[in-house]
């Protein structure tokens, strides 16, 4: 299996910090267990250990030391390539990455606010935690937080309670509201491991007394709802998406005992196109017309 640019970024962060904790919390803004999993997968794909680690120290192996300058060079070359492609692309084309339906009346408003621009929407699978920004597929992304840090900025445009999607015949389907503690023993639909902190958030890992039971993994919301409808698992969703994905064989109910979810408009920090900033401003204006300060990062 070939390594991805994201894997190399993770490796370089750990190699420079010589600490999984600092790399995860201060450089990458992801959960440490997620970072550890990604590094293990990179080591498996390269068939060698890149770090020697114990409870107190982290050190590069000879293989890790050999990889570090090459990884830095590859990352730099990829970033140069992204900038070159963006500069060569017609400035009127704007691509918005998303993973779950945007809805909320936003698409027509944004399209009308940017006359003369070709606004395109691209659905990206959950396996890409950057929602298309990392490999240049998208200029901006509409994404649920937490989002990988370091190279990106964002503004929160909506805060929504977390709900649960249940098969229509589920024992709790007749309730008006469900305590999260009542769901802990259920099998859950999970995002792929590569989705990083988003997987942990939508499994509500921080609110659990024991690890989640993963009944299935899904690449998209549509796949997740098919799993729920089959009766194999349940899945946490946002309040807004409960209406967007309405179907007869699934029941969506509010869940108490969980902090809310946050929807954000995200962009690369090093973007050079003025129209990207204009697109961000229009998303914020359309989704937070009453108080822009409430939409700050």
Long-range contacts (C-beta under 8 A, 24 or more apart in sequence): 1-45, 2-45, 3-42, 3-45, 3-46, 5-74, 5-75, 5-78, 5-134, 5-135, 6-38, 6-129, 6-130, 6-134, 6-148, 6-194, 7-38, 7-41, 7-42, 7-45, 8-71, 8-74, 8-75, 9-75, 9-150, 10-35, 10-38, 10-39, 10-42, 11-39, 11-42, 11-50, 11-64, 11-67, 11-68, 11-71, 12-68, 12-71, 12-72, 12-75, 13-150, 14-39, 14-51, 14-58, 15-50, 15-51, 15-60, 15-64, 15-68, 15-71, 18-57, 18-58, 18-59, 18-60, 19-58, 20-53, 20-58, 27-149, 27-150, 28-148, 28-149, 28-150, 29-146, 29-147, 29-148, 29-149, 29-150, 29-197, 30-146, 30-148, 30-149, 30-196, 30-197, 31-196, 31-197, 31-200, 31-205, 33-200, 34-193, 34-196, 34-197, 34-199, 34-200, 37-193, 38-194, 38-196, 41-193, 79-270, 81-136, 82-135, 82-136, 83-270, 83-272, 85-136, 86-136, 86-139, 86-271, 86-272, 86-273, 87-272, 90-118, 91-273, 91-275, 92-116, 92-117, 92-118, 92-275, 93-117, 93-118, 93-120, 94-118, 94-119, 94-120, 94-139, 94-140, 94-275, 94-276, 94-279, 95-120, 95-121, 95-122, 95-132, 95-137, 95-138, 95-139, 96-120, 96-121, 96-122, 96-138, 96-139, 96-140, 96-141, 96-142, 96-279, 97-122, 97-123, 97-124, 97-131, 97-132, 97-133, 97-137, 97-138, 97-140, 97-141, 97-142, 97-143, 98-122, 98-123, 98-124, 98-131, 98-141, 98-142, 98-143, 99-123, 99-124, 99-125, 99-126, 99-131, 99-143, 99-144, 99-220, 99-221, 100-144, 100-221, 100-238, 100-241, 100-244, 101-221, 101-241, 101-244, 101-245, 102-142, 103-240, 103-241, 103-243, 103-244, 104-158, 104-240, 104-287, 106-283, 106-286, 106-287, 109-282, 109-286, 110-279, 110-282, 110-283, 110-286, 113-282, 113-285, 113-286, 114-275, 114-278, 114-279, 114-282, 117-275, 123-220, 125-192, 125-219, 125-220, 126-191, 126-192, 126-195, 126-198, 126-199, 126-218, 126-219, 126-220, 127-191, 127-192, 127-194, 127-195, 127-219, 128-194, 128-195, 129-194, 129-195, 129-196, 129-197, 129-198, 131-266, 133-266, 133-267, 133-268, 139-267, 139-271, 139-273, 139-276, 139-279, 140-265, 140-266, 140-267, 140-276, 140-279, 140-280, 140-283, 141-265, 141-266, 141-267, 142-263, 142-264, 142-265, 142-266, 142-283, 143-263, 143-264, 143-266, 144-198, 144-201, 144-202, 144-238, 144-261, 144-262, 144-263, 144-264, 145-201, 145-261, 145-262, 145-263, 145-264, 146-197, 146-198, 146-201, 147-198, 147-264, 147-266, 148-196, 148-197, 151-268, 151-269, 151-270, 152-266, 152-267, 152-268, 152-269, 153-266, 153-267, 153-269, 153-297, 154-264, 154-265, 154-266, 154-267, 154-297, 155-264, 155-265, 155-280, 155-283, 155-284, 155-295, 155-296, 155-297, 156-262, 156-263, 156-264, 156-295, 156-296, 156-297, 157-263, 157-264, 157-265, 157-283, 157-284, 157-287, 157-288, 157-295, 158-240, 158-262, 158-263, 158-287, 158-288, 159-260, 159-261, 159-262, 159-263, 160-238, 160-239, 160-240, 160-260, 160-261, 160-262, 160-263, 161-238, 161-239, 161-254, 161-255, 161-258, 161-260, 161-261, 162-204, 162-236, 162-237, 162-238, 162-239, 162-255, 162-258, 162-259, 162-260, 162-261, 163-236, 163-237, 163-238, 163-239, 163-242, 163-252, 163-253, 163-254, 163-255, 164-234, 164-235, 164-236, 164-237, 164-252, 164-253, 164-255, 165-224, 165-225, 165-228, 165-234, 165-235, 165-236, 165-237, 165-242, 165-245, 165-250, 165-251, 165-252, 166-228, 166-234, 166-250, 166-251, 166-252, 166-253, 167-228, 167-229, 167-230, 167-231, 167-234, 167-249, 167-250, 167-251, 168-229, 168-248, 168-249, 168-250, 168-251, 169-231, 170-231, 170-234, 170-251, 172-253, 173-251, 173-253, 175-253, 176-253, 176-254, 177-253, 177-254, 177-255, 177-256, 178-253, 178-254, 178-255, 178-256, 179-255, 179-256, 179-257, 180-204, 180-207, 180-255, 180-256, 180-257, 180-258, 181-257, 183-234, 183-255, 184-208, 184-209, 184-210, 185-213, 186-213, 186-233, 186-234, 187-213, 187-214, 187-215, 187-216, 187-232, 187-233, 187-234, 188-212, 188-213, 188-214, 188-215, 188-233, 188-234, 188-235, 188-236, 189-214, 189-215, 189-216, 189-217, 189-218, 189-224, 189-227, 189-228, 189-233, 189-234, 189-235, 190-214, 190-216, 190-217, 190-218, 191-217, 191-218, 192-217, 192-219, 201-261, 202-235, 202-236, 203-236, 204-236, 204-258, 207-257, 207-258, 207-259, 221-245, 225-250, 238-263, 264-297
